């Protein structure tokens, strides 16, 4: 278990070269500025982290509008680097462990998800990743259209929450961009561990928990997954259908406001 009062929460709010196409489509400078339930998404994320009891909140960005909003919400700002892994690395060097990482488009983020992640992260984990089982997501959002990571221990979807629990977690940052780039092609992640692991994945004998643990050991850390209890934790805002979904959920369920 990680003590949230001693934890820094990093909100990734970088921008692609040329800006985010979906943000432009909506008419804002950054996805974190999109309105959901009468508040910008970044406001919702910061508020959830504060309510969870996180000790410090920092926003990684180079967007002037996000910088201004982050400071108005009482968050610190650190400059984004070229890509999520480099941005996390810069923040980790500045703030240290433990650090919880999430994203500025996590519009439905709830304090209880953050607390569950901290509570359920194994005590021996240097790095923990929250993911949601397909069954949990489909219970929360029937008919949800997701890209599933298919393994022997179930079908999984990412929740945009990571916990760098100890200083040793910095060793995993070199793998971050590779795993992120291949999250929709998990066979490539298995192949990273050798032919035997690739064959095991192809024939459905490998679980995601085992692969994450093996990847961690490759760089000398203990890496674990934490299953989200609420499948809504896997919902973020990447496109118009996502935005319509989260707005409808917030409107229908006041507890998500």
N, C-alpha and C positions, 0 to 999 in steps of 0.2 A: 504493500500500500504506500502511495505517495502522499505526503502532506501538502495539500493545495496551498496553504498559507505560505509555504516556503518555495512555491513553484512560480516560474515565469511562464506566462502564456504568450506565445508568438502567433500573431495573425498574419498569414501570408497574403499580401495585397499587391503583388508585383503586377506589372503590365507588360504585355508583349510588345515588341517593336511595332510601331504603327497603331497600337491600341487594341483593345478587345473588340472583335466584330459584334458580339452580342450586346455589349454595353452601348456601342454606337447605334445599334438597331433600336435600343430602348430609349436612346437620347440622353445618355449620361456619360461622364468621363471615365467611369469605372464601375464594375459590377457591384462593388460594395456600396454604391450610392443609389442602387435601385430600391424603390419603395416597396415594402411588403408590410401590410397592415398598418400603414401610416407612419412607418419609420424606415430609414435606410437600413439595408442589410448589415452594414458594419456596426451600426448602433445596436442592432439586435445581438450580434455576436459578442460585442464588448459587454453588454448588459448581462448576458448569460454567464460569461466568465466571471464577472464581478459577483453575481448572485451565487455562483458555485463556491466562492471563497478564495479564488486565485490571488496570490500575493502581489504580483506585478503583471501588467499587460503591456505588450509592445506590438507595434504594427510595422511590418516590413513593407515599405512602399517607396516609390519615387513619384507618385501622383500627388500634385499639390492639393487637389481637393480632398483626397483621402487623408493627407497629412494634417490639413486644417481640421477635419472632422475628428480624427483620432485624438488630437490634442484637446479639442473641445470636450471630448468624452473622458479625458483624464488618462489617456494611454500615452506611453512613450512612442517615439518613432525612430526607426533605424532604416537606413537606406537599403533598398533591395539590390541584390546582385544579379548576375546573369543566370536566372533559373532558380527553381525552388530549393534544390540541394545546396547551392552556393549561398542563397539567402539564409537558409537555416544554419549553415556553417558559420556565417558571419555573426549571426545573432547568438549562437551557442558560444562562440569565442568571447562575445561581449558579456553575456549574462550567466553562462554556465548551467549546470544541472541542479535540480531537475527542470526540464523545460517541456511544456505541453505545446504542441504545434497544431494549429487548425487553419482554416481559410476564411477569407472575407466574403465568400459566397455561401457560407453554411447558414442559410437563412432561418432554419428551424432549430438551431442549436439550443439545447435546454440545459439548465444547471445540473439536473439530475444525471444527464448523460456524462457530463464532465466528472461529477462525483463518482459515478459508477466506474468510469475508466480508471480513475485514480485508485479506487478501492479494489477493483478486480485485477489490476496489473500485478503479476507475481512479484514477490519480494526479491527474487533473484534475477529479475529482468533488468538488463541495461537499457534495452529498447523494447517498447510495446507498441503494437499497432491495433487500433480498433477496427473491426470489420463486422458486417451484419450477414447473418445467414439468410438465404433466399426465403426460407419459411417466415422469418421475422419480418422481412421487408414486405412480403405479400400479405401478411396479416395486417400490417399497418397501412399499406397502400395496395389494395386488391387491383390486380391487372397492371402493376407497375412495369414499365419497360426499362430494363436495366441490362447492362453488359455484365454477365456473371463470370467469375473466375471459378472454373469447374475442377474440383479435386475430390479425392476419395472420401474426405470428411465433410463434403457438402459443397454447395454452390455459394459463393461469397461475393459481397460488394463492399467497396471501400467506404469509410465514414469520414475521411479527411480529418482524422485525429491520430496523433502520434505522440508518444511520451519518451523523451530522452531522459531516462531516470538517473543515469550516472555519467561521470565524465567519459567513461569508456565508450559511450554511445557515439562519440565523434568518429569512431572508426567505421561506422556504418554509412557515413555520409557519402563515401566514394561509390557505394552501391545504390544510393537513393535514386539518382537520375536514371540509372539503368533499369531498375525495377519499375519506376514510374512510367518510363517510356514503353515498357512491355506489359503493363498491368492488364491489357486486353488480349495479350498473347502469352498466357502463363507457361506454355511449353518452352518458351525462351528462358523463363526464369528457372525452370527445371534443368534445361540444358546447361545453364551456368554452373551447375553442380556436377556435370559430367554425364557421360553416355548412359550409365546405369540409372541415374535419376531421371533422365529423359525417357528412357524405355519404361520405367515405372510409372511416370506420368501418363504416357500414351496408353498404357494398359489399365489405367484407373487404380493403381495401387498406392499412389502417394497422396497424403493429406497436406493441406496448406500449412497447418501448424508445424508439421515436420520439416517442410521446405524452409519456412521462415527460420526455424531453429538451426537448420543446417547452414543457411546463408549467414546467420549470425556467427556461428562457430568458425566459418571461413575467415572472418575478420577479427575473431577473438573476443566476441561478446555473446551474451545470452539474449536472444531475441524471442519474443513471445507475441501471440495474438490474443486479443480480448474480444469476445463475442458481445456485440451490443444487445441489450435486452429489448430495446425499442428499435424496430426496423426503420423508423423515420430518420434515424441517425445517418442513414445512407443517402438521404435526399439533399442535393445541393442545387444550385441554379447555374446551369451551363447553357441553357437554350430556352426558347419561348415556351415550350411545353412544360419544362421544369418550373418556370416562373408562374405559369397558370396554375400548376398543381399546388405550389406552396401558398399562393394567394388564396386559393379555394380552401385549403386546409386551415389556414389562419382564420379565415372568415367563418368557417364551420365549427372551429374548436377554439373557444376563447382562451383556454389554458395555454395555447401556443402563441398567443399575442405577446 
